[in-house]
Amino acid sequence: AFFADIRAVWIAPLQWHVLVMGCFASLIAPFGGFFASGVKRAFKIKDFGHSIPGHGGITDRMDCQFLMGLFSYMYYQSFIK
């Protein structure tokens, strides 16, 4: 039979956590830019700052990282700690 030789793959708990965080980082965290754009449109501003001319400041460059940091903290507090 075809399924007779299937072997189990053991995955350590750390690997599960890394898989979840990696999936979130690649699929959801980029939407932080869309959320930041929504906030800027609501307050009718073009950029969050002027520290990087032409790029909108540090906050505009780090919006995805803010979302990822929040998720990492909540994930750690909920599932790892």
Z-matrix of the N, CA and C atoms (Angstrom, degrees):
N
C 1 1.452
C 2 1.516 1 109.49
N 3 1.306 2 114.64 1 153.46
C 4 1.462 3 120.89 2 -176.30
C 5 1.529 4 112.60 3 -68.97
N 6 1.324 5 118.80 4 -38.49
C 7 1.462 6 122.47 5 -174.98
C 8 1.523 7 114.00 6 -87.72
N 9 1.288 8 118.36 7 3.40
C 10 1.461 9 121.01 8 -175.40
C 11 1.522 10 112.50 9 -70.62
N 12 1.324 11 118.63 10 -25.06
C 13 1.460 12 120.90 11 -173.78
C 14 1.528 13 112.92 12 -104.62
N 15 1.320 14 118.77 13 15.81
C 16 1.463 15 121.06 14 178.90
C 17 1.530 16 108.87 15 -76.31
N 18 1.328 17 115.35 16 133.08
C 19 1.460 18 120.77 17 -179.66
C 20 1.516 19 109.64 18 -112.33
N 21 1.292 20 116.05 19 151.69
C 22 1.467 21 121.15 20 -179.72
C 23 1.527 22 109.95 21 -75.83
N 24 1.292 23 115.48 22 143.33
C 25 1.456 24 122.02 23 175.83
C 26 1.520 25 107.32 24 -107.93
N 27 1.315 26 116.59 25 120.46
C 28 1.457 27 120.80 26 -178.83
C 29 1.523 28 108.81 27 -93.83
N 30 1.315 29 115.53 28 130.43
C 31 1.461 30 121.72 29 179.91
C 32 1.521 31 108.06 30 -120.81
N 33 1.312 32 115.20 31 127.34
C 34 1.461 33 121.18 32 179.88
C 35 1.536 34 109.61 33 -68.96
N 36 1.336 35 118.11 34 152.76
C 37 1.478 36 120.75 35 178.41
C 38 1.529 37 112.93 36 -54.99
N 39 1.315 38 117.39 37 -38.06
C 40 1.461 39 120.12 38 179.19
C 41 1.524 40 110.67 39 -61.12
N 42 1.333 41 117.33 40 -37.86
C 43 1.459 42 120.72 41 179.76
C 44 1.531 43 111.41 42 -66.09
N 45 1.336 44 117.73 43 -35.23
C 46 1.461 45 120.53 44 175.85
C 47 1.527 46 110.33 45 -63.64
N 48 1.339 47 116.44 46 -44.09
C 49 1.465 48 120.42 47 -179.98
C 50 1.530 49 110.57 48 -63.38
N 51 1.312 50 116.40 49 -42.42
C 52 1.464 51 120.35 50 179.16
C 53 1.530 52 110.22 51 -64.59
N 54 1.316 53 117.76 52 -38.95
C 55 1.460 54 121.43 53 178.13
C 56 1.529 55 111.25 54 -63.39
N 57 1.324 56 117.17 55 -44.88
C 58 1.468 57 121.00 56 179.06
C 59 1.523 58 110.50 57 -62.94
N 60 1.317 59 117.09 58 -46.85
C 61 1.463 60 120.22 59 -178.35
C 62 1.524 61 111.21 60 -66.99
N 63 1.323 62 117.02 61 -37.88
C 64 1.462 63 120.40 62 177.60
C 65 1.515 64 112.09 63 -64.45
N 66 1.324 65 116.77 64 -41.51
C 67 1.472 66 120.39 65 177.44
C 68 1.521 67 110.89 66 -64.18
N 69 1.331 68 117.25 67 -42.53
C 70 1.456 69 120.21 68 178.16
C 71 1.526 70 110.24 69 -63.27
N 72 1.333 71 116.66 70 -44.31
C 73 1.462 72 120.46 71 -177.32
C 74 1.522 73 111.67 72 -63.40
N 75 1.316 74 117.59 73 -34.76
C 76 1.459 75 118.88 74 -177.09
C 77 1.520 76 113.40 75 -89.73
N 78 1.322 77 118.44 76 -25.35
C 79 1.463 78 120.19 77 -175.23
C 80 1.529 79 114.42 78 -103.97
N 81 1.314 80 118.50 79 -37.48
C 82 1.462 81 121.81 80 -171.77
C 83 1.528 82 112.84 81 -106.28
N 84 1.320 83 118.19 82 -42.96
C 85 1.466 84 121.33 83 -174.56
C 86 1.532 85 113.71 84 -56.65
N 87 1.342 86 120.01 85 -34.97
C 88 1.476 87 117.70 86 177.90
C 89 1.533 88 114.24 87 -59.90
N 90 1.327 89 118.09 88 -19.82
C 91 1.445 90 120.45 89 177.79
C 92 1.528 91 112.12 90 -72.13
N 93 1.325 92 117.65 91 -7.14
C 94 1.463 93 120.78 92 174.34
C 95 1.520 94 110.98 93 -57.33
N 96 1.328 95 116.91 94 -34.24
C 97 1.458 96 121.21 95 176.90
C 98 1.516 97 112.15 96 -64.17
N 99 1.341 98 116.37 97 -38.47
C 100 1.460 99 119.93 98 177.76
C 101 1.527 100 110.83 99 -67.52
N 102 1.328 101 117.03 100 -39.98
C 103 1.458 102 120.40 101 178.06
C 104 1.529 103 110.40 102 -63.80
N 105 1.327 104 116.14 103 -42.30
C 106 1.464 105 120.07 104 179.46
C 107 1.526 106 110.26 105 -64.64
N 108 1.332 107 117.37 106 -39.42
C 109 1.461 108 120.10 107 177.64
C 110 1.528 109 110.85 108 -63.19
N 111 1.329 110 116.91 109 -38.10
C 112 1.457 111 120.74 110 177.47
C 113 1.515 112 111.85 111 -63.07
N 114 1.327 113 116.43 112 -40.76
C 115 1.467 114 120.61 113 177.93
C 116 1.528 115 110.13 114 -64.57
N 117 1.333 116 116.40 115 -43.68
C 118 1.464 117 119.80 116 179.62
C 119 1.525 118 111.33 117 -63.84
N 120 1.316 119 117.56 118 -40.72
C 121 1.473 120 120.14 119 178.24
C 122 1.525 121 111.29 120 -65.71
N 123 1.324 122 116.51 121 -38.09
C 124 1.466 123 119.92 122 -179.95
C 125 1.525 124 111.40 123 -63.61
N 126 1.338 125 116.67 124 -35.86
C 127 1.463 126 120.72 125 -179.61
C 128 1.530 127 112.85 126 -96.60
N 129 1.348 128 115.95 127 3.84
C 130 1.469 129 122.67 128 177.66
C 131 1.527 130 112.76 129 54.68
N 132 1.336 131 115.37 130 47.48
C 133 1.462 132 120.43 131 174.56
C 134 1.525 133 108.36 132 -120.29
N 135 1.341 134 116.40 133 152.80
C 136 1.460 135 120.10 134 -178.37
C 137 1.522 136 111.79 135 -88.11
N 138 1.311 137 116.91 136 -45.16
C 139 1.457 138 122.07 137 -177.73
C 140 1.518 139 110.21 138 -131.64
N 141 1.330 140 115.97 139 156.36
C 142 1.462 141 120.41 140 177.28
C 143 1.524 142 112.14 141 -80.40
N 144 1.312 143 118.34 142 -19.91
C 145 1.453 144 120.99 143 -178.18
C 146 1.511 145 111.35 144 -163.44
N 147 1.322 146 115.78 145 -178.36
C 148 1.466 147 121.26 146 -178.10
C 149 1.519 148 111.70 147 -125.52
N 150 1.318 149 118.67 148 13.86
C 151 1.466 150 120.54 149 -174.90
C 152 1.529 151 112.77 150 -71.20
N 153 1.326 152 118.17 151 -26.76
C 154 1.466 153 121.41 152 176.35
C 155 1.530 154 106.60 153 -119.96
N 156 1.330 155 118.11 154 98.07
C 157 1.461 156 120.19 155 -175.80
C 158 1.538 157 111.98 156 -56.91
N 159 1.324 158 115.57 157 131.30
C 160 1.454 159 120.72 158 178.56
C 161 1.516 160 114.59 159 85.35
N 162 1.322 161 118.19 160 -6.89
C 163 1.456 162 121.67 161 -178.35
C 164 1.530 163 113.56 162 -122.31
N 165 1.295 164 118.41 163 -1.68
C 166 1.458 165 120.33 164 173.30
C 167 1.504 166 116.48 165 86.32
N 168 1.285 167 118.97 166 11.29
C 169 1.458 168 120.14 167 177.79
C 170 1.521 169 113.75 168 90.39
N 171 1.314 170 115.28 169 176.44
C 172 1.466 171 122.23 170 -177.38
C 173 1.529 172 111.12 171 -63.71
N 174 1.319 173 117.60 172 -41.93
C 175 1.464 174 120.65 173 -176.94
C 176 1.523 175 111.65 174 -61.81
N 177 1.331 176 117.94 175 -38.40
C 178 1.459 177 120.21 176 178.32
C 179 1.528 178 112.02 177 -67.11
N 180 1.296 179 117.72 178 -26.15
C 181 1.469 180 121.11 179 178.74
C 182 1.527 181 111.80 180 -85.22
N 183 1.340 182 117.26 181 -18.56
C 184 1.464 183 120.91 182 -172.33
C 185 1.523 184 114.20 183 -113.20
N 186 1.328 185 119.33 184 10.81
C 187 1.459 186 120.87 185 -173.64
C 188 1.529 187 112.39 186 -61.53
N 189 1.313 188 118.20 187 -37.81
C 190 1.473 189 120.50 188 177.82
C 191 1.530 190 111.08 189 -67.44
N 192 1.319 191 116.19 190 -36.40
C 193 1.457 192 119.84 191 -179.59
C 194 1.523 193 111.39 192 -68.13
N 195 1.326 194 117.46 193 -32.48
C 196 1.464 195 119.50 194 176.73
C 197 1.519 196 110.78 195 -63.32
N 198 1.327 197 116.83 196 -44.32
C 199 1.465 198 121.14 197 178.87
C 200 1.520 199 110.71 198 -64.86
N 201 1.338 200 116.94 199 -41.41
C 202 1.461 201 120.83 200 179.68
C 203 1.534 202 110.47 201 -66.86
N 204 1.306 203 117.78 202 -38.84
C 205 1.466 204 120.85 203 177.53
C 206 1.515 205 112.17 204 -62.94
N 207 1.329 206 116.68 205 -42.82
C 208 1.458 207 120.78 206 177.78
C 209 1.526 208 110.52 207 -63.01
N 210 1.340 209 116.48 208 -45.61
C 211 1.467 210 119.77 209 178.80
C 212 1.529 211 110.77 210 -61.74
N 213 1.332 212 117.35 211 -44.12
C 214 1.463 213 120.69 212 -179.01
C 215 1.520 214 111.62 213 -60.51
N 216 1.326 215 116.23 214 -42.97
C 217 1.459 216 120.68 215 179.14
C 218 1.532 217 110.77 216 -63.59
N 219 1.333 218 116.44 217 -48.18
C 220 1.462 219 120.38 218 -179.36
C 221 1.532 220 111.61 219 -64.93
N 222 1.310 221 117.31 220 -39.30
C 223 1.464 222 121.66 221 179.31
C 224 1.529 223 110.18 222 -64.60
N 225 1.333 224 115.08 223 -45.22
C 226 1.457 225 119.34 224 179.23
C 227 1.525 226 110.93 225 -61.99
N 228 1.325 227 117.54 226 -47.22
C 229 1.452 228 121.88 227 -178.83
C 230 1.533 229 111.92 228 -64.00
N 231 1.324 230 117.39 229 -33.06
C 232 1.454 231 121.55 230 -174.94
C 233 1.522 232 114.01 231 -87.52
N 234 1.322 233 118.18 232 -39.25
C 235 1.448 234 120.38 233 -169.95
C 236 1.525 235 115.98 234 -118.23
N 237 1.309 236 118.33 235 -28.04
C 238 1.468 237 119.86 236 -174.56
C 239 1.512 238 112.22 237 -97.33
N 240 1.328 239 117.54 238 -44.17
C 241 1.461 240 121.79 239 -177.60
C 242 1.480 241 109.10 240 -66.80
